[in-house]
């Protein structure tokens, strides 16, 4: 009986009320201009359960519904562009199938990107450090700077790949390069931070999720060609931030207790030809 009453009370909780709690607990002022908003469903949607995820792909939505979770908190877009605009997809069958599924199952989707990064420490960085077991390696003054004992780059990348369960990470640099200092650019890495890291005398390897292969990648090659001992590890966007949304679920549980909260991982989109996915 108590469990039934709790479930009934939980059903009264709306998506908008959960967003208000997030705004109250994030610890930074909520921006006027932000992508962090409800992008599907409405603020009035009754919440039966919450699923956090890195990317709200169709398969993630299906998994969430199967678990009884209808409020999805996603780090990256749901509708294939940074602002989650949908007018351009009005006649697209894939968009329509996804939108119909969302309506049918009374799903609300909340984008949680800007403020999760703005939290101190950065929510994505915190989760990734936990996922990799690097808590003791973090520079106290900079959560994106990490110290190591000089492990060879090849072994360092292999350990990351194993811990993250990633299939297709890519590496540039001498496999025997001793990694003593790494700098992380979780998610997309633009030119200014990436180039600054690779130029720094205090960085051996730069870690990112993705970057433009005609900008930062040839710059990394040229840095190495000039004689500097550097490396870069490209994890893939999902693998490079997924741990942050796993941590998000744990963070939410501290102030959302009326409904269950779970993490639903987004699948890595790529596979290697030498190891095809069954």
Protein Blocks (a to p, Z undefined) as FASTA:
>chain_A
ZZmmmmmmmmmpcfklmmmmmmmmnopacdfbdcbdcfehjfklccfbdcddfblcfklm
mmmmmnopabdcdfbdfkopaklpaklmmmgmklmmmmmmmmmnopacdddfklmmmpcc
dfklmmmmmmnopmmmpcfklmkbccdehiafklmmmmmmmmnopakbccedjfklccfb
dcddehjadfklmmmmmmpmkbfbdcdfbdcfklmmmmmmmmmmnopacddddebjklmm
mmmmmmmmmmmmmmpckbccdddddddfbdcfklccZZ
